[in-house]
Amino acid sequence: MQSLSTAGLLALASLFPVAPLPTAKQEDAKKALEALQGEWRISRSGAKGEIRDLLEKHSKVVVKGTKVAVQALADVNKEVKLAQFTLKLAPGKKPKEIDLKIEYVVPVAGAESKAKGKTVKGTYSLEGDTLKLYTDDDGKARPGKFPPKGDEGVITLKRLKKAR
């Protein structure tokens, strides 16, 4: 029986592609993303007036895969999508980093938002059922850390419990 040469083995192996093994960094990002899945209530939005009431009393955030949707209760059992983002995490960074690419913002007075396609850079922390996000104001820089005093500028979400 004749043995295969190294070149022959390589040629044979190329017929059966093998997916590359995920790196530790990819596994950490996958676990972090899984931890954010589900529905969240905005307990602190940082907004003022009627917008604050809408966000904190009548809306929720839904994370499904890498999509994040902000939905408001518009009528009995009807929800309206206010915004949608694509989520990217870097949980290995200190502090943990989050990027939210704006896919959709509800049109105001019939005008499309100029924010579509932009990426909001921020940091996040997840402790139990509390998610805190701290994002940039200028659209360019990522905040290096959470504010030293209080929660000024921090968006706080609480995980909604599913009915059994």
N, C-alpha and C positions, 0 to 999 in steps of 0.2 A: 504494500500500500504506500502510495506516494504522499508525503506531507506537503501542506500548503506553505508557500513562501510568505514572508512578511507582507510583500506587496499583494499577494493573493488574499491574505487575511484582511488587509485594509480594504481591498476592493469588495470583498464579501460583506464586511461590516458596514460599508457605505450603503448597501441595499436596505439596511434596517436602521433608519435614523432613530437616535435615542434623544429624548428631550434632556436638556441640560438640567442638572440638579439645582434647585433653588439655593441661593446664598442665604446666610444667616440674616443679612439685612433685609432680603426679600421676605423671609419667613416672619421677621419682626413686624414689617409693614402689613403683611397679611393678617397677623393676629391683631394688630392695632385696629385695622379696618373692620375686622369681625366684631371687635368690642364696641364699635360705634353703631352697628346695625340696629335699626328699629325706629321707634317714635320717641320724640323728645318734646317737652314743653319748655317754652322760653320763660324762665322765671325772672330774668333781668336782661333787658335788651339794650339799655343805654340810650334809648330813644326818649323823646319827650312828647307830651300831650296825647293827641288822638292816635298817633302812630304807636306810641308806647302801649296804649290800651289795646289796640288791634293786635300787636305782637305778643304781649304778655297775657292777655285774657282770652283772645279768640284765635290763636294760631298754634301750629305745631311744626316741628321739623322732622322730616322723614328721611332716614338714611337707608338706601337700598343699593348694595354694591358700592360703586364709586359715585353714585348720584345722590345729591342732597336737594330736597325740595322743601321750601317754606310754604306752608298752606294755611289759609285763613278760613274760618267758618263763615260762609256767606249767607246761608239760609239754613233752615232745618235740614240736617243731613246732607248739605252740599258744601263742598270745599273748593276754594279757588286757589290756584297756584300763584303765589306772589313772586317767587324767584326759584331758579334751579341752578345748581352748581355741579361741577365735576370736582371730586375730592382727591387730593394727593397728600399722603402723610410721610413724614420722616421721623418716626418715633425714636430713633437712635440718637438724635441730636439733643443737645441740652441748651435751652428747653426744647421740648418736642415741637416739630414744625408741621404746619398745615398750610396747604395752598388750596384755594377755592376759586376755580375758573368759572366765571359767570357765563352761563349758557342762556339764561332767560331772566328777564325782569318784566313784570306786568307793565304794559304800556300805560302811561299817565297822559290824560287828555288826548289819547289817540297817537301819542308820539312814542316811538321805540326808544329804549334807553341807549345811551352812548356807552354804557358800561359793559355791554355784551362783548364777550371775548377777552375781557381783562381778567387778570388774576389777582385776587386778594391774598396777600401773604400774612401769615400770623403764626402764633404759638398756641399750644393747647395743653390742657391737663385733664385727665380723666381719673376721678377718684370715686369708686363705687358707681353710683347712679348720677353723679354730677359731672358735667362736661363744661369746662370753661375755655372760652376762645378770646384771644387778644389779638386784634388785627391792626394793620398799619392805617394811618389816616391819609397819607399822601399817595398811596398806590405804588410806591416804589420800594420802600425799605421794609424789612421784616423787623418787628419789635424784638429786641434782644432778650427781654425778660418781661414778666408780668410787673405791673406797677408796684412799687414798694409799699404804698399805703392804700388801703381800701381796694375797691374793685372798679375804680374809675376807668371807663372804656372797656371793661371786661363784659362779655356776653356770657350769661350763665344759663345752661339748659339742664333740666331734670328729666331722667328717663321716665316715660309713661309705663305704668304696669299694665300688662295685658290682662284682660278679663278671662277668668277660667271657666 
